[in-house]
């Protein structure tokens, strides 16, 4: 399955617009856009079911080098907290055995 998170909301909506206009067959539209025809149909179904708000504004999660330092530090802090909690539990377990 092709990952459709890499396409922007505007790209998806424009592709659906081209499909609805019916000027070209779906296969030709998909080929010109570099996507699979099934993906084009899936996008159309999602919009018909949930509206255009179904798509995110951006093309998914930013790459590691593009994310802000705050986001990177928050992720790192969560990992450190998890490690700390594991070590606390291990220390309590082994301290219990020493008594």
C-alpha positions in Angstrom: 0.0 0.0 0.0 1.3 3.4 -0.9 1.8 5.8 1.9 -0.6 8.7 1.3 0.7 10.8 4.3 3.4 12.2 2.0 0.9 14.2 0.0 -0.4 17.5 1.1 -4.1 18.2 1.8 -4.2 20.5 -1.2 -2.7 17.9 -3.5 -5.3 15.3 -2.4 -8.2 17.8 -2.8 -7.0 18.8 -6.2 -6.7 15.2 -7.3 -10.3 14.5 -6.2 -11.5 17.6 -8.0 -9.9 16.3 -11.3 -11.5 12.9 -10.7 -15.0 14.5 -10.1 -14.7 16.7 -13.2 -14.6 13.5 -15.3 -12.5 15.1 -18.1 -9.9 12.3 -17.9 -10.2 8.7 -16.7 -9.1 8.0 -13.2 -6.2 5.8 -14.4 -4.8 8.7 -16.4 -5.2 11.2 -13.6 -3.4 8.8 -11.2 -0.6 8.2 -13.7 -0.1 11.9 -14.2 0.0 12.5 -10.5 2.3 9.6 -9.8 -0.1 7.8 -7.5 -2.1 4.6 -7.7 -5.7 4.7 -9.0 -7.0 3.0 -5.9 -5.4 5.7 -3.7 -7.3 8.3 -5.7 -10.6 6.4 -5.1 -9.7 6.0 -1.4 -9.2 9.8 -1.0 -12.5 10.5 -2.8 -14.3 8.0 -0.5 -12.8 9.6 2.6 -13.9 13.1 1.5 -17.4 11.8 0.7 -17.7 10.2 4.1 -16.0 12.7 6.4 -15.5 15.9 4.3 -12.3 17.7 3.3 -11.3 18.0 7.0 -10.4 14.3 6.9 -6.9 15.2 5.6 -4.2 16.8 7.7 -2.9 20.2 6.7 0.6 19.1 6.2 2.3 16.0 4.8 2.6 14.1 8.1 5.2 14.2 10.8 8.2 16.4 10.1 11.6 14.7 9.5 14.0 14.5 12.4 16.2 17.3 11.1 13.2 19.6 10.5 11.6 19.3 14.0 12.1 22.0 16.5 14.6 21.6 19.3 11.8 21.8 21.8 10.1 18.8 20.2 13.3 16.9 20.1 14.0 17.6 23.8 10.5 16.6 24.8 10.9 13.3 23.1 14.3 12.8 24.7 12.9 13.7 28.1 10.2 11.1 27.8 12.8 8.4 27.0 14.9 9.4 30.0 11.8 9.4 32.3 11.0 5.9 31.1 14.5 4.7 31.7 14.4 6.3 35.2 11.2 4.5 36.1 12.6 1.2 35.0 15.7 1.7 37.1 13.6 2.7 40.1 11.6 -0.5 39.9 14.8 -2.6 39.5 16.5 -0.9 42.4 13.4 -1.5 44.6 13.3 -5.2 43.5 16.9 -5.8 44.3 16.8 -3.8 47.6 14.0 -6.1 48.8 16.2 -9.1 48.2 19.0 -7.7 50.4 16.8 -7.5 53.6 
